[in-house]
Amino acid sequence: MSENNIPASKRMEIIRTKGRPTVKDYIPMIFDDFFELHGDRLYGDDGAIMGGVAYFKGVPVTVIAQVKGRTLEENQQCNFGMPHPEGYRKALRLAHQAEKFHRPVICFVDTAGAFCGVEAEKRGQGEAIARSIMEFMELKTPVISIILGEGGSGGALAMCVCDELAMLENAVYSVISPRGFASILWKNAEREKEAADIMKITAEDLVHLKVCDSIIKESDGGAHTDPEQTAENISEYISQALERNLQKGLDEMLNGRYNKFRTIGEFGVYEEDSESE
């Protein structure tokens, strides 16, 4: 169970609510003068990732976001929120542009996972994700990532290498979807809800495991009940995160980012005292 005794399976239902706000709803409520930029300069433009420059309370920032749609047409345009390699390369191009002009990077994550079709593999999906992880780790400008709904596998991790990671309170973040987990472990995809409740994928679970740094409160009942209030909460978090990170020196920032990820997955081994055996 997570905060307010809401199980992960219920949170999965909330984030899949048809009226849940997407990043296209949040951007105009949080940023001013957003100007979208397109293409990876190698292959093409991916509708599953959008990015551009904007002002956040007067501060120039680069915004990079994974996109989901509501209607069939919108979902087809954004490939149902599953980015292609050119999407990750576009994100990396914009991140390096932000580094050049000393702009902080704000990433919004909301994907079930990277697209795993044959064409994506032919264009180097694995390399694109790996390079994104590697180069974001060394990016010489602050990076703040926020998971809005689903944070699925490497497709999400590619945009979650950051100085601070926050999650909306009903968001989830996992190495595999609960349905995939149930299919592999139990050979029964119908046990998806059971899998979700044991995988430790909620914001509260991941703060406890030191994967996530902060939880952003949603409006009562979920972000879809009051998108403006949720956007205001996101804006307040970004303001505080930028204040914390913009005052860091370059070495402090990069070392902190490195150490943040080195501590993920640490565990202790209990050894009985040999004298007690």
C-alpha positions in Angstrom: 0.0 0.0 0.0 1.1 3.6 -0.6 0.2 7.0 0.7 -3.5 7.2 1.9 -3.7 3.4 1.6 -4.2 3.5 -2.1 -2.6 0.4 -3.6 -0.5 0.6 -6.7 -3.1 -1.2 -8.8 -5.6 1.6 -8.0 -3.0 4.3 -8.9 -2.5 2.5 -12.2 -6.2 3.0 -12.9 -6.0 6.7 -12.0 -3.1 7.4 -14.3 -4.9 5.7 -17.1 -8.1 7.8 -16.7 -9.0 9.1 -20.1 -9.3 12.7 -18.9 -5.9 12.8 -17.1 -3.9 15.9 -18.1 -1.0 15.3 -20.5 2.1 17.4 -20.9 0.4 19.4 -23.6 -2.1 20.5 -21.0 0.6 21.4 -18.4 3.1 23.3 -20.6 0.9 26.4 -21.2 -0.1 26.4 -17.5 3.5 26.3 -16.2 5.7 28.0 -18.8 5.5 31.2 -20.8 6.4 31.6 -24.5 7.0 27.9 -25.2 8.6 27.5 -28.7 8.7 24.0 -30.0 11.8 22.7 -31.8 11.7 19.6 -34.1 13.9 16.9 -35.4 17.0 15.0 -34.4 19.1 16.2 -37.4 19.8 12.6 -38.3 16.6 10.8 -39.3 13.4 12.7 -38.5 10.9 14.1 -36.0 9.3 11.8 -33.4 5.8 12.9 -32.2 6.3 10.9 -28.9 8.8 13.4 -27.7 8.3 17.2 -27.9 10.7 19.8 -26.8 11.6 23.4 -27.0 12.6 26.6 -25.2 10.4 28.6 -22.8 10.5 30.9 -19.8 9.7 29.7 -16.3 9.1 32.6 -14.0 11.4 34.7 -16.2 14.2 32.0 -16.3 15.0 30.6 -19.8 14.7 26.8 -19.7 14.6 23.9 -22.1 11.5 21.7 -21.9 11.7 18.0 -23.1 8.6 15.9 -22.7 7.1 12.5 -23.6 3.7 12.9 -25.2 0.5 10.9 -24.8 -2.8 11.5 -26.6 -6.4 11.0 -25.6 -8.1 10.3 -28.9 -7.1 7.6 -31.4 -5.8 10.2 -33.8 -3.7 11.9 -31.1 -2.3 8.6 -30.0 -1.4 7.6 -33.5 0.5 10.9 -33.9 2.5 10.3 -30.8 2.9 6.5 -31.3 0.8 5.9 -28.2 3.5 7.6 -26.1 6.3 5.2 -27.1 9.3 7.1 -28.4 11.4 6.0 -31.4 15.2 6.4 -31.5 14.9 9.7 -33.2 12.8 11.0 -30.3 15.7 10.3 -27.8 18.2 11.8 -30.2 16.0 14.9 -30.5 15.9 15.1 -26.7 19.7 14.8 -26.5 20.1 17.4 -29.2 18.0 19.9 -27.2 19.8 19.0 -24.0 23.2 19.8 -25.5 21.7 23.1 -26.9 20.6 23.9 -23.3 24.1 23.1 -22.0 25.6 25.5 -24.6 23.3 28.3 -23.6 23.4 27.6 -19.9 19.6 26.8 -19.7 18.3 24.3 -17.1 16.5 21.3 -18.6 13.0 20.3 -17.4 12.0 16.8 -18.5 8.5 15.4 -18.2 8.2 11.6 -18.4 5.0 9.7 -19.3 5.6 6.5 -21.2 4.8 2.8 -21.0 8.2 2.2 -22.6 10.2 2.9 -25.7 8.8 1.6 -29.0 10.1 -1.9 -29.6 9.2 -2.5 -33.2 11.5 -3.8 -35.9 12.0 -0.3 -37.5 13.0 1.2 -34.1 15.6 -1.6 -33.6 17.0 -1.1 -37.1 17.5 2.6 -36.3 19.3 1.8 -33.1 16.8 2.0 -30.2 19.1 0.5 -27.7 22.0 2.7 -28.6 19.8 5.8 -28.5 18.6 5.0 -25.0 22.1 4.1 -23.8 23.6 7.2 -25.2 20.9 9.4 -23.6 21.6 7.8 -20.2 25.4 8.3 -20.6 25.3 11.9 -21.9 22.6 13.2 -19.5 24.8 11.9 -16.7 27.6 14.3 -17.9 25.4 17.2 -19.0 26.8 20.5 -17.6 23.5 22.1 -16.7 20.9 21.3 -14.1 18.4 18.6 -15.1 15.0 18.2 -13.3 12.8 15.3 -14.3 9.1 14.8 -13.3 7.1 11.6 -13.9 3.5 12.6 -14.7 2.0 9.1 -15.1 3.8 6.0 -16.3 7.5 5.7 -16.1 8.2 2.5 -18.0 11.6 0.8 -18.3 14.5 2.2 -20.2 12.1 4.4 -22.2 11.6 6.4 -19.1 15.1 6.0 -17.6 16.6 7.7 -20.7 14.9 11.0 -19.5 15.3 10.4 -15.8 19.0 10.8 -15.5 18.8 14.1 -13.5 19.8 16.1 -10.5 16.3 15.7 -8.9 13.5 13.3 -9.8 10.0 14.0 -8.7 6.8 12.0 -9.3 3.1 13.0 -9.2 1.6 11.2 -6.2 -0.3 8.7 -8.4 2.6 8.1 -10.9 4.5 4.8 -11.2 8.1 4.0 -12.2 9.3 0.5 -12.9 11.7 -1.6 -14.9 8.8 -3.5 -16.5 5.1 -3.0 -16.7 3.0 -5.0 -14.1 1.4 -6.8 -17.1 4.8 -7.8 -18.4 5.9 -8.8 -14.9 2.8 -11.1 -14.5 3.3 -12.5 -18.0 6.9 -13.5 -17.4 6.8 -14.5 -13.7 3.4 -16.2 -13.5 2.7 -16.8 -17.2 -0.6 -15.0 -16.6 -1.1 -11.4 -17.7 -4.5 -11.3 -16.0 -2.6 -11.0 -12.7 -1.5 -7.5 -13.6 -3.1 -5.8 -10.5 -1.5 -8.3 -8.2 1.8 -7.7 -9.8 1.5 -3.9 -9.4 0.8 -4.2 -5.7 4.1 -6.1 -5.0 6.5 -4.4 -7.4 7.2 -1.3 -5.3 6.5 1.1 -8.1 4.6 4.0 -6.5 6.1 7.4 -5.6 6.0 6.6 -1.9 7.8 3.3 -2.4 10.5 4.9 -4.6 11.2 7.8 -2.2 11.7 5.1 0.5 14.1 3.3 -1.9 15.9 6.6 -2.7 15.1 6.4 -6.4 12.7 9.3 -6.3 13.5 12.6 -4.4 10.1 14.2 -4.1 6.3 13.6 -4.4 4.2 16.3 -6.0 0.6 16.3 -4.7 -2.2 15.9 -7.1 -5.7 17.3 -6.7 -8.1 15.1 -4.7 -9.1 12.1 -6.8 -6.3 12.5 -9.3 -4.9 15.2 -11.5 -7.9 15.0 -13.9 -10.2 16.5 -11.2 -8.4 19.8 -11.1 -5.5 20.1 -13.6 -4.9 23.8 -12.7 -4.2 22.9 -9.1 -1.9 20.0 -10.1 -0.1 22.3 -12.6 0.4 24.9 -9.8 1.9 22.2 -7.5 4.3 21.1 -10.3 5.3 24.8 -10.9 6.0 25.2 -7.2 8.2 22.1 -7.2 10.1 23.3 -10.3 10.7 26.7 -8.6 12.1 25.1 -5.5 14.2 22.5 -7.5 15.8 25.2 -9.7 16.6 27.3 -6.6 18.4 24.4 -5.1 20.3 23.4 -8.2 21.2 26.7 -9.9 23.3 27.7 -7.0 25.5 24.6 -7.2 29.0 24.7 -8.7 29.6 22.5 -11.7 31.7 19.9 -9.8 29.2 19.7 -7.0 26.3 19.2 -9.4 28.0 16.5 -11.5 29.3 14.6 -8.4 25.9 14.8 -6.8 24.2 13.4 -10.0 26.8 10.6 -10.1 26.4 9.7 -6.5 22.6 9.8 -6.7 22.6 7.0 -9.2 25.5 5.1 -7.6 23.4 4.7 -4.4 20.4 3.3 -6.2 20.3 -0.5 -5.8 22.6 -0.6 -2.7 21.8 -3.3 -0.3 23.2 -4.8 2.9 24.2 -8.4 3.6 23.5 -9.8 7.0 26.1 -12.2 8.3 25.7 -14.2 11.5 28.4 -13.9 14.0 30.5 -17.0 13.6 30.7 -17.4 17.4 27.0 -17.9 17.6 27.0 -20.8 15.1 
